[in-house]
């Protein structure tokens, strides 16, 4: 059962969705990301520094999903800023497709990961709709590996569409797609 902190009685097997102090729980979050995304220790160490830096940016926030107090999924993001590294990489690809205006007035989903044992139950959907519900921006953008996957199907079901494909990030082996959606996103619910 899905439960938001402070709303109703809790049960031991509840999936609790709520704000996450990501800086304080960075190692637990990266452990989920490592399993979900197949990261090795060196990549986790690099991403740890990135996450900690991102959480100092204005408007950055995170939500987590826990079961019995253990983090099983998380999302974080922030209002987009054209001076951020991600924006400088994707801007030429978006401009080539006539979509570079999406870099303004957008909330970026920086990372969204759910532990594989807990995927397929709508946790990612609830996390992304919860974080974007609090956005002041009229739209959201994100990047995802440019292959058909459950993640891309989730994003499409929420109204995200491809803005640019075959985006190459330095040091990334696979190309990415940049996707965007108007806000608010359709509400998410957990599935049994």
C-alpha positions in Angstrom: 0.0 0.0 0.0 1.2 3.5 -0.8 1.3 6.0 2.1 2.5 9.5 2.3 4.0 10.5 5.7 1.4 11.9 8.1 -1.6 10.5 6.1 -3.3 7.6 7.8 -2.1 4.6 9.9 1.0 2.8 8.8 1.4 -0.9 8.1 4.8 -2.7 8.1 4.7 -3.4 4.3 3.7 0.1 3.3 5.6 1.9 0.5 6.1 5.3 2.0 6.7 8.2 -0.5 8.0 11.4 0.9 10.6 14.2 0.8 14.1 12.9 0.9 17.2 14.6 2.3 19.3 13.3 -0.6 22.5 14.7 0.7 22.1 12.8 4.0 21.0 9.6 2.1 23.2 9.8 -0.9 24.9 6.4 -0.4 21.5 4.6 0.0 20.2 6.3 -3.1 23.3 5.5 -5.2 23.1 1.9 -4.0 19.6 1.8 -5.6 20.9 3.5 -8.7 23.9 1.2 -9.0 21.6 -1.9 -9.1 18.9 -0.3 -11.3 21.4 1.3 -13.7 24.3 -1.2 -13.5 26.9 1.2 -12.1 30.3 0.1 -10.8 32.1 1.5 -7.8 34.1 4.1 -9.8 30.9 5.5 -11.5 29.1 5.6 -8.1 32.0 7.6 -6.6 31.8 10.1 -9.5 28.0 10.3 -9.3 28.2 10.8 -5.5 30.0 14.1 -6.0 27.6 15.2 -8.7 24.5 14.5 -6.6 25.9 16.4 -3.6 26.7 19.3 -5.8 23.3 19.3 -7.5 21.5 19.3 -4.1 23.1 22.8 -3.4 21.4 24.3 -6.5 18.4 26.6 -6.0 15.1 24.7 -6.2 16.7 21.2 -6.1 14.6 18.7 -4.3 14.2 14.9 -3.9 11.6 12.3 -3.0 12.1 8.8 -1.8 10.2 5.5 -1.6 10.9 3.4 1.4 9.7 0.0 2.7 10.3 -0.7 6.4 12.6 2.4 6.4 14.8 1.1 3.6 15.1 3.2 0.5 13.9 1.4 -2.6 13.5 4.3 -5.1 14.2 8.0 -5.4 13.8 10.9 -7.8 15.5 14.3 -7.7 15.4 17.3 -9.9 15.6 21.1 -10.1 14.6 24.0 -12.3 16.7 24.0 -15.4 19.5 26.5 -15.8 21.1 26.9 -19.2 24.5 27.2 -17.5 24.3 23.8 -16.0 26.5 21.1 -17.6 23.5 18.9 -18.8 21.9 21.9 -20.5 25.1 22.8 -22.3 25.4 19.3 -23.7 21.8 18.9 -24.8 21.2 22.4 -26.1 22.8 21.9 -29.6 20.7 18.7 -30.1 17.5 20.5 -29.0 18.3 23.5 -31.2 18.8 21.3 -34.2 15.3 20.0 -33.7 13.8 23.4 -33.0 13.2 22.6 -29.3 15.9 24.6 -27.4 13.1 26.8 -25.9 12.4 23.7 -23.7 15.6 24.6 -21.7 13.7 27.7 -20.3 10.8 27.3 -17.9 11.4 23.6 -17.3 11.9 21.4 -14.3 14.6 18.8 -15.0 14.2 15.2 -13.7 17.9 14.6 -13.0 17.6 11.0 -11.8 14.8 8.5 -11.2 15.6 5.0 -10.1 13.6 2.2 -8.5 15.3 -1.0 -7.2 14.6 -3.8 -9.8 12.8 -5.9 -7.1 10.3 -3.1 -6.8 9.8 -2.1 -10.4 6.6 -2.6 -12.3 4.3 -1.5 -9.4 4.0 2.2 -10.3 6.6 3.5 -7.8 8.5 5.4 -10.4 5.3 6.9 -11.7 4.3 8.1 -8.2 7.8 9.5 -7.6 7.9 11.5 -10.8 4.4 12.9 -10.5 5.0 13.8 -6.8 8.1 15.8 -7.5 6.7 17.6 -10.5 3.5 18.4 -8.6 5.6 20.9 -6.6 7.2 22.5 -9.7 6.6 26.1 -10.5 7.7 25.6 -14.1 5.0 24.8 -16.8 6.9 21.8 -18.2 9.5 19.1 -17.4 12.4 17.7 -19.3 14.6 14.7 -18.8 17.0 12.4 -20.6 16.8 8.6 -20.9 18.9 6.0 -22.7 17.6 6.1 -26.3 16.3 2.5 -26.5 12.8 1.2 -26.0 12.6 0.4 -22.3 10.2 0.4 -19.4 11.5 3.8 -18.4 10.8 5.3 -21.9 7.3 3.7 -21.8 6.6 5.2 -18.4 7.7 8.7 -19.6 5.5 8.4 -22.7 2.5 7.4 -20.6 3.0 10.5 -18.6 3.0 12.8 -21.7 6.7 13.1 -22.3 7.7 13.1 -26.0 11.0 13.0 -27.8 12.6 16.4 -28.3 15.9 15.1 -29.5 17.4 11.6 -30.0 20.8 10.2 -30.3 22.2 12.7 -27.8 25.8 11.8 -26.9 27.0 12.6 -23.4 30.8 12.6 -22.8 31.8 9.3 -21.2 28.4 7.7 -21.8 28.6 4.6 -24.0 24.9 4.7 -25.2 23.1 7.6 -26.8 20.2 9.3 -24.9 16.9 10.9 -25.9 15.8 14.2 -24.4 12.1 14.1 -23.6 9.7 16.8 -22.5 6.1 17.0 -21.1 3.8 19.8 -20.0 3.0 20.0 -16.3 1.1 18.8 -14.4 1.7 15.2 -15.3 -1.2 12.7 -14.9 -1.4 11.4 -11.3 0.3 8.1 -10.5 -1.0 5.2 -8.5 0.7 2.1 -7.3 -0.2 -1.3 -8.7 -0.3 -4.5 -6.7 
